[in-house]
Structures are given as structure tokens and as C-alpha cells.
Amino acid sequence: MTTICSAKQARDFDQRTIEHYQIPSLVLMEHAAIECARFIEAKHPKQILVVCGSGNNGGDGLAIARLLIQAHIPVDIYLVGTHFSDANLHQQNILKKMGVSVQTDWTMMKDNIYTYIIDCIFGNGLSREIKEPYYSLIADINKNDSPTISIDVPSGLDATSGEILGIAIHADITLSLDCIKWGQITNQGPSICGQLHCFEIGIIHDAPTMQLIDKTTIHLPERSNLAHKGTFGKALMIGGSHAMHGAITMAAKACYKSGIGTLTLMLPNSIADILAYKMDSAMRLIYPQENFDSRSPLFLQTNMEKFDLLSIGNGMGQVPSTIEMVHTALASTKPVLVDADGLWALQEHPEWLHRQAPTIITPHVKEFSYLTHQDVSTIAKHPLASIQPFVEAYPEVTLVLKSNVTVVAQGTSQYVLYAPNSALSKGGSGDILCGIITGLYGQCKNVLQSAITGVYIHSQCAKVDMDSACVQPDDIIDQLPTVFRQLRKKG
């Protein structure tokens, strides 16, 4: 299980492991050095330069250098700084006793070409602007043609915000220690971390943290051969309008291919025949007007009782009737997924989300700004921090914040999918995710499991064998059977 922490969380876990659990910091440093040295050694380097600062990140670098030297790999070591941490001094002393020289003249090596330059200048705790002599040192490393491996965090990157603090190492590879840091996957972090790997080093996590969504965190609903269609849920999807019938079509197709037992679409009369042609597997609950209007909420209330769950919002339009229909759905005792225009309808009524029945909301960044009144650019740059006030205020709601970093959160249970893919940067991809999650919930009746598994499946379906610019929503939907089969076999 890979955890994702802010810089402060990572430091707090490290400190508590040392002070409360009595695991010495030098033991943790040795674990980190062993993992990193093993990774570097597997690259079969011919010549390594390790650039070490004066803190514990520099101590990690000195320990890595020692292990590589013991593996008979040629290593140059450059040390910068004056006020050294105790662990750093300890590692310097070991090298001195081994007869290993440490250089302090940068001009002797700045223009040499190495298999790798290992960046251990600053670690997780950096929060100030880079000054001299570090600014010029980092600039020289970036200009050097040698590929760079940063240990824990590229020097100059704020590990929480992902902001570059004046200048930062542009790493080809980052070896994150213990956990992935928020700043490595948000804001400017992805552009300078390169390939991101994470190594556990023995730090104890005894409080809730975000977890990375991967194959180990997802669970497909079980499908007994003795079950019947009612076992797998009766879903009502409410959406569509005369101007927008594609959204509800894509959500419906994805829902059906994700295993729902029965699916009914509540539609205005103007698109009922279009949906019958496009989606003949779904039943229709036809509202007898061209579009939803002021009488639609009563129609919904009258007909919703026979369904196990509702989804609402796809293609409905940002009109008054949408607001009242979302209110009607959320005032019920049914599990409800709110997407698209349904989220717009909530912007002045977030209190409707305080309810006993399961609730899932699936906003993209702009839709989340409706609910939180945060600036769109702030949410986009800092999605992991931006969700925290909302999940504290609405711990009963399962939030799926869609972006290049997708966050699934229910109170303190928080998960992150880091699999950016421009194939999903098209209209319709969010409607497909709504359908997948609805289909999964109908089968397992577990809201968090449905959301986590749904975003993972959605991401996997977008990895089709074509240029990302050419991927259409139907291409993603067509991949659902393949991805389900692969996950079922591996499960």
C-alpha cells in the first residue's frame, strides 16, 4: 500500500517513528540508502556523482554513495553546506574511516558527464526560496547532460504545494522515501519529478493518510452464477434534454456494461425515441414534455420508489427544474449519485448533501468550485489540499474530484489515482465514469468501493492502443469488458 502525504505529515510520521516507536533515525536512513542503491545499481552505472547537502537528505546521499562504492561502482561525492545534521556527520565519519574522499570544490566535477547525478541537496523539509550557492549548483546540474536521480524530492520543489522555490532540479527519476508527497503529483511537481518511484523504509503510519489507488486497493463486485438481475441493482438514471442527449447515452451505456442488473432512464419526451435507438438495453421512464420543467420533481417523486439507486445530472441543463429535481432526489432515502448539471444545481444548497443515505458526487474542477466557492486555478493546482475543508464539512459524502489527479474521499478515508491521460480530456469521459460507478454500486452496495474501483477501471479503459487525440467516448466504453476480464482474472 502506497501512502500519499503532505510534507508535514511525512515529517510527523518520521519523528513519531523515531521518538515513540524507538526506531533510530540511522536505521531508517540505512533502509532508505539500501533501497535507493539497489535501484541505482540495477541500472548498471559506470560512473556516479552524488551531490549532498548538509541535512539528512545529504546524509541519505552519503549512505547511498557508500553502498555503491561497496558494490564496486565508481562514485564521486560532492558535499555542500556548513551546518551539518548529526546523521550527516555520522555518514561523513563512516566514509572518512573507509578512506573515501569527499569533494567540496564544485569546479572539479561540474562539467563531467556521469551515468547519473544523484541529487541529495534538499529533502522534504524545504520551504524557502533557493539562494546561493545552491541556486548556481542546481542550475549547473540542470545544464549538465547527465541524467539526474533525485532522492525523496527534487531539490527546490515544495513537497506539499508542488511549487518551484525559485529553481529546482529537473529530475529524470525521483525515488520518494516512505510515501509519495503531495507536491510530487500536483502543480509543477509532475513536470520536474520524471519517473516517480516510492520505497517503504520502515516508517510507521499510525494515523489516516491518503492511499494510492492501484490494483491492490480495488475490488470488483462478486457475480454469483446463481444470482438474478435484481441482485445486481435497479438503477434509475435521470438526465438528458432536447439539446443534450449524448451525456445520458454515454452514462447509460457505461452503466450497463459495468454490470447493473436493470437500468431505467428518466427522460423528457423529446429524446425518448433517440435513446431507444441508441440504448435499447435500457428501459425508459418518459416525462411527457419536451424538456423537464416545474412538474418534473413530482413525476420523479412518484416513480422513484421501485429503484435501488438514482443518478442525476447528465445532460439536464443548468435550468431551474434541474435544481428542484436534484432536491427531490436528495430528499429521498435512496442512494444518489450527482454528476454534471446536478452539481451546478447544488451550488446554493450544499446543505442538501447532509443526508443518511449514501451520496456520491463526481465533480470536475470547475464543478467543485460551484460547491466550495474556491478559485478554479487553486483547485487545479492544489487538489489534495482543496478537498480537505469539504470532506470535513460533509464526511458522509463520497467525493470523486476528477482531474489529472483524481481524488476519492469519504471523511478521513482518502484515495488518489495518479494516472494522467489526455485521452480523458474530452467531453463525455465524466459521463462514462458516472455510469461505471452507478453500475458498480448496484452490484456491491458499497459506496467507497464503487468509487475507488470505478475511477481505476475508467482510467484503465482510456489506455487504448491509439493516439490519445483520437480516443472517442465509445472507445473507452468498448474497453470495459476487456478491463473487467483482466481484473477478474488477477483478482
C-alpha positions in Angstrom: 0.0 0.0 0.0 1.5 3.3 -1.1 0.6 6.3 1.1 0.5 10.0 0.0 1.4 12.7 2.5 1.9 16.4 2.8 5.4 17.4 3.8 4.3 17.9 7.4 2.6 14.6 7.6 5.7 12.8 6.3 7.9 14.6 8.8 5.5 13.9 11.7 5.4 10.1 10.9 9.2 10.1 10.6 9.6 11.9 14.0 7.0 9.7 15.7 8.6 6.5 14.4 11.9 7.7 15.9 10.7 9.1 19.2 7.6 7.0 20.1 8.4 3.6 18.4 12.2 4.0 19.2 13.4 3.1 15.7 16.7 5.0 15.4 16.9 7.6 12.6 20.1 6.0 11.3 18.3 2.7 10.9 15.7 4.4 8.7 18.4 6.2 6.8 20.2 2.9 6.1 16.9 1.3 4.9 16.5 4.3 2.5 20.0 4.0 1.3 19.7 0.3 0.7 16.6 0.7 -1.4 18.0 3.6 -3.5 21.4 2.0 -4.0 19.7 -1.2 -5.1 17.6 0.7 -7.7 20.7 2.6 -9.0 22.9 -0.5 -9.1 20.3 -2.3 -11.3 20.8 0.5 -13.9 24.5 -0.8 -14.3 26.1 2.7 -13.9 29.6 3.2 -15.0 30.2 6.5 -13.1 28.1 8.2 -10.4 28.1 11.7 -8.9 26.3 12.1 -5.6 25.6 15.7 -4.7 24.9 16.0 -0.9 23.6 18.9 1.1 24.1 19.4 4.8 20.9 17.9 6.2 19.5 14.4 6.5 18.8 14.2 2.7 22.5 14.8 2.3 23.1 12.0 4.8 21.0 9.7 2.7 23.2 10.6 -0.3 26.4 9.8 1.7 25.0 6.4 2.7 23.9 5.7 -0.9 27.4 6.6 -2.1 29.0 4.2 0.5 26.8 1.3 -0.6 27.5 2.0 -4.3 31.3 2.1 -3.6 31.0 -1.2 -1.7 29.3 -2.6 -4.9 32.5 -1.6 -6.8 30.8 1.3 -8.7 33.0 4.4 -9.3 31.4 7.3 -7.3 32.4 10.9 -6.9 30.9 12.7 -3.9 30.3 16.5 -3.7 29.3 18.0 -0.3 27.9 21.5 0.0 26.9 23.3 3.2 28.3 24.3 6.6 25.8 23.4 9.4 25.5 19.6 9.2 22.9 17.4 10.8 24.1 14.7 13.3 23.1 12.0 10.8 25.0 13.7 8.0 28.2 14.0 10.2 27.8 10.3 11.1 27.8 9.3 7.5 30.7 11.6 6.7 32.7 9.9 9.5 32.0 6.4 8.1 33.3 7.5 4.7 36.4 9.0 6.3 37.2 5.8 8.1 36.7 3.9 4.8 39.3 6.2 3.2 36.7 7.7 0.8 37.3 11.3 -0.2 34.5 13.9 -0.3 35.0 16.8 -2.6 34.0 20.4 -1.8 35.2 22.1 -5.0 32.4 22.0 -7.5 34.5 23.2 -10.3 36.4 19.9 -10.4 33.2 17.9 -11.4 30.5 20.4 -12.7 31.3 19.7 -16.4 31.9 15.9 -16.2 29.4 13.6 -17.7 28.2 10.8 -15.5 25.9 7.8 -15.9 23.7 9.5 -13.2 23.9 12.6 -11.0 22.2 11.7 -7.7 20.5 14.8 -6.2 20.6 14.8 -2.4 20.8 18.5 -1.7 17.5 19.3 -0.1 14.8 16.9 1.1 11.2 17.0 2.2 11.5 20.0 4.6 12.5 22.7 2.2 10.1 25.7 2.2 12.3 28.7 1.4 13.5 30.2 -1.8 16.7 28.7 -3.1 19.7 31.1 -2.5 23.4 30.9 -3.5 25.5 28.8 -3.6 22.6 26.3 -4.1 21.0 28.3 -6.9 24.0 28.1 -9.1 24.7 24.4 -8.1 21.2 23.4 -9.2 21.4 25.4 -12.4 24.7 23.6 -13.2 23.2 20.2 -12.6 20.2 21.1 -14.9 22.6 22.2 -17.6 24.7 19.1 -17.4 23.8 16.4 -19.9 23.9 13.6 -17.3 20.5 12.2 -16.3 19.5 13.0 -12.7 18.0 10.9 -10.0 16.5 12.9 -7.1 16.3 11.2 -3.7 13.0 11.8 -1.9 12.1 15.2 -3.5 13.8 17.1 -6.4 15.8 19.8 -4.6 13.9 23.1 -4.9 10.4 21.6 -5.1 8.0 22.4 -2.2 6.9 18.9 -1.2 3.4 19.9 -0.3 2.4 22.6 -2.8 4.4 21.4 -5.8 5.7 24.9 -6.3 9.3 25.5 -7.5 11.1 27.6 -4.9 13.0 29.8 -7.4 14.8 26.9 -9.1 14.6 23.2 -8.8 16.3 20.1 -10.1 14.6 18.7 -13.2 14.9 15.0 -12.4 14.7 12.2 -14.8 13.8 9.9 -11.9 12.6 10.6 -8.4 13.0 8.0 -5.6 10.5 9.0 -3.0 11.1 7.7 0.5 8.3 6.2 2.6 5.5 7.9 0.8 4.6 10.0 -2.2 4.5 13.6 -1.4 1.5 15.9 -2.4 3.9 18.2 -4.3 5.2 15.4 -6.5 1.9 14.8 -8.2 0.3 18.3 -8.2 1.1 21.7 -9.6 4.6 21.8 -11.1 5.7 18.6 -9.4 5.0 16.1 -12.2 6.9 18.2 -14.7 10.1 18.0 -12.7 9.9 14.6 -10.9 10.3 12.5 -14.0 9.6 8.8 -13.4 8.3 8.5 -9.8 9.1 5.5 -7.6 8.3 5.1 -3.9 10.2 2.9 -1.4 9.0 1.9 2.1 11.8 2.3 4.6 10.2 1.3 7.9 8.4 4.4 9.0 5.2 3.6 10.9 2.0 5.3 9.7 -0.4 5.2 12.7 -2.9 7.8 11.5 -5.1 8.1 8.4 -3.4 9.2 5.2 -4.2 9.2 1.6 -3.6 6.0 -0.3 -2.6 5.5 -3.9 -5.3 3.7 -6.0 -3.8 0.7 -7.7 -4.7 -3.0 -8.2 -4.3 -3.6 -4.5 -6.9 -1.1 -3.4 -9.8 -2.0 -5.9 -12.4 -4.8 -5.5 -14.7 -5.9 -8.3 -18.2 -6.9 -7.1 -18.7 -10.6 -7.0 -21.0 -12.1 -9.6 -22.6 -15.3 -8.4 -23.9 -17.5 -11.2 -26.9 -18.3 -9.0 -27.9 -14.6 -8.8 -30.6 -12.9 -10.8 -30.9 -9.4 -12.3 -32.4 -7.9 -9.1 -29.3 -9.0 -7.2 -27.2 -6.5 -9.2 -29.3 -3.5 -8.6 -32.2 -1.5 -10.2 -30.8 1.9 -11.2 -32.7 5.0 -12.4 -30.6 7.5 -14.3 -32.2 10.9 -14.6 -31.0 13.2 -17.3 -31.0 14.4 -20.8 -32.6 17.3 -22.6 -33.6 18.3 -26.2 -30.2 19.9 -26.6 -28.1 17.3 -24.8 -28.9 13.6 -25.2 -25.3 12.4 -25.7 -24.3 12.6 -22.0 -27.1 10.4 -20.7 -26.5 8.0 -23.5 -22.8 7.5 -22.6 -23.6 7.2 -18.9 -26.2 4.6 -19.6 -24.0 2.5 -21.9 -21.2 2.6 -19.4 -23.6 1.6 -16.5 -25.0 -1.3 -18.4 -21.5 -2.6 -19.4 -20.4 -2.3 -15.8 -22.8 -4.9 -14.6 -26.0 -3.2 -13.4 -29.0 -5.6 -13.1 -31.6 -3.3 -14.7 -31.4 0.2 -15.9 -34.2 2.7 -16.5 -33.7 6.2 -18.0 -35.9 9.0 -16.9 -36.0 11.3 -20.0 -38.0 14.1 -21.4 -40.3 13.1 -24.3 -38.2 15.0 -26.9 -35.3 12.5 -26.7 -37.1 9.3 -25.6 -37.1 7.8 -29.2 -33.4 8.8 -29.7 -32.4 7.0 -26.6 -34.5 3.9 -27.5 -32.4 3.8 -30.8 -29.1 4.4 -29.1 -29.6 2.3 -26.0 -32.1 -0.4 -26.5 -30.9 -2.4 -23.3 -32.3 0.3 -21.0 -36.0 0.8 -20.1 -37.5 4.3 -20.4 -39.4 6.4 -17.9 -40.7 9.1 -20.2 -41.6 12.5 -18.9 -44.4 13.7 -21.3 -42.9 17.1 -22.1 -40.2 18.3 -24.5 -37.9 19.1 -21.5 -38.0 18.7 -17.8 -40.0 21.6 -16.1 -41.6 22.6 -12.8 -43.7 19.5 -12.7 -40.8 17.1 -13.2 -39.9 16.8 -9.5 -43.4 15.4 -8.7 -43.1 13.0 -11.6 -39.7 11.8 -10.2 -41.0 11.5 -6.6 -44.0 9.5 -7.8 -41.8 7.0 -9.7 -38.6 6.6 -7.8 -39.6 4.1 -5.1 -39.2 1.0 -7.1 -35.5 1.7 -7.8 -32.5 0.8 -5.6 -30.4 3.8 -6.6 -30.5 7.1 -8.6 -28.1 9.0 -10.6 -28.9 12.5 -11.7 -27.5 15.4 -13.8 -26.1 14.2 -17.1 -27.3 16.5 -19.9 -30.1 18.1 -17.9 -29.1 21.6 -18.5 -28.5 24.4 -16.0 -32.2 25.4 -15.5 -34.5 25.8 -12.5 -36.1 22.3 -13.0 -32.7 20.7 -12.5 -32.3 22.3 -9.1 -35.7 21.1 -7.9 -35.2 17.6 -9.3 -31.8 17.3 -7.5 -33.5 18.5 -4.3 -36.2 15.8 -4.8 -33.6 13.1 -5.3 -31.5 14.0 -2.3 -34.6 14.4 -0.1 -35.3 10.7 -0.7 -33.9 7.7 1.2 -32.3 6.4 -2.0 -28.6 6.2 -2.6 -27.9 9.1 -5.1 -25.0 9.9 -7.4 -24.9 13.6 -8.5 -23.0 14.5 -11.6 -22.6 17.3 -14.2 -25.5 19.7 -14.2 -26.7 18.2 -10.9 -23.6 19.6 -9.3 -24.4 23.1 -10.6 -27.8 22.8 -9.0 -26.2 22.2 -5.6 -24.1 25.4 -5.5 -26.5 27.4 -3.4 -27.8 24.4 -1.5 -24.8 22.3 -0.2 -26.9 21.5 2.9 -28.9 19.1 0.8 -25.8 16.8 1.0 -26.4 16.2 4.7 -28.4 13.0 4.4 -28.4 9.5 5.8 -28.5 7.6 2.6 -25.3 7.1 0.6 -24.3 10.1 -1.6 -21.7 10.2 -4.3 -20.7 13.4 -6.1 -18.4 13.4 -9.1 -17.3 17.0 -9.9 -14.5 18.1 -12.2 -12.5 21.1 -11.0 -15.0 23.8 -12.2 -18.0 21.9 -10.8 -16.1 21.5 -7.4 -15.7 25.3 -7.4 -19.5 25.6 -7.5 -19.7 23.6 -4.3 -16.8 25.2 -2.4 -16.5 28.7 -3.9 -12.8 28.2 -4.3 -11.0 29.6 -7.3 -10.7 27.1 -10.2 -7.0 27.6 -10.6 -6.4 26.9 -6.8 -8.3 23.6 -7.0 -6.4 22.6 -10.2 -3.0 23.4 -8.6 -3.7 22.0 -5.2 -6.5 19.4 -5.4 -5.3 17.4 -2.4 -5.4 20.4 -0.1 -8.6 21.8 -1.7 -10.8 18.9 -0.8 -10.0 18.9 3.0 -12.5 21.6 4.1 -15.2 19.9 2.1 -14.7 16.4 3.4 -14.5 17.8 7.0 -17.8 19.6 6.5 -19.5 16.6 4.6 -17.9 13.4 6.0 -20.9 11.4 4.9 -20.5 12.3 1.2 -18.2 10.3 -1.1 -16.4 12.8 -3.2 -14.8 12.0 -6.6 -12.8 15.0 -7.7 -11.9 14.5 -11.4 -8.6 16.0 -12.7 -5.2 14.8 -13.9 -5.0 13.7 -10.2 -8.3 12.1 -9.2 -9.2 12.1 -5.5 -11.8 9.8 -3.9 -12.6 10.8 -0.4 -15.1 10.0 2.3 -14.2 11.7 5.5 -10.7 10.6 6.5 -10.7 7.7 4.0 -9.0 9.3 1.1 -7.6 7.8 -2.1 -5.7 9.2 -5.0 -5.5 8.0 -8.6 -2.4 9.3 -10.3 -2.6 8.3 -13.9 -2.9 11.4 -16.0 -4.1 10.6 -19.6 -5.1 13.2 -22.1 -7.4 10.7 -23.8 -9.8 11.5 -20.9 -9.6 15.3 -21.6 -12.8 15.2 -23.8 -16.5 15.8 -23.3 -18.2 12.6 -22.3 -15.5 11.0 -20.2 -17.1 12.2 -17.0 -20.5 10.8 -18.0 -18.8 7.4 -18.6 -17.3 7.5 -15.1 -20.8 8.3 -13.7 -22.1 5.2 -15.4 -19.3 2.9 -14.3 -19.7 3.9 -10.6 -23.5 3.6 -10.8 -23.2 0.1 -12.3 -20.7 -1.0 -9.6 -22.7 0.4 -6.7 -25.8 -1.5 -7.9 -23.8 -4.8 -7.5 -21.8 -4.2 -4.3 -23.9 -1.6 -2.4 -20.6 -0.2 -1.1 -20.2 3.5 -2.0 -16.5 3.9 -1.4 -15.6 0.6 -3.1 -17.7 1.6 -6.1 -15.9 5.0 -6.4 -12.4 3.7 -5.9 -12.8 0.8 -8.3 -14.8 2.9 -10.8 -12.1 5.6 -11.2 -9.4 2.9 -11.6 -11.4 1.0 -14.3 -12.2 4.3 -16.1 -8.5 5.1 -16.2 -7.6 1.6 -17.5 -10.2 1.8 -20.2 -8.6 5.0 -21.6 -5.3 3.2 -22.2 -6.4 2.1 -25.7 -4.0 1.4 -28.5 -4.4 4.7 -30.4 -3.2 8.2 -30.2 -4.8 10.0 -27.3 -6.2 12.7 -29.5 -8.2 10.2 -31.4 -9.9 8.4 -28.5 -13.7 8.8 -28.5 -16.1 8.1 -25.6 -17.3 4.9 -27.3 -13.7 3.7 -27.5 -13.5 3.9 -23.7 -16.8 2.2 -23.2 -15.8 -0.6 -25.6 -12.8 -1.4 -23.4 -14.9 -2.1 -20.3 -15.3 -5.8 -21.0 -11.6 -6.3 -21.5 -10.6 -4.4 -18.4 -13.2 -6.2 -16.3 -12.0 -9.6 -17.6 -8.3 -8.7 -16.8 -9.1 -7.5 -13.3 -11.4 -10.5 -12.6 -8.6 -12.9 -13.6 -6.0 -11.1 -11.5 -8.4 -10.9 -8.5 
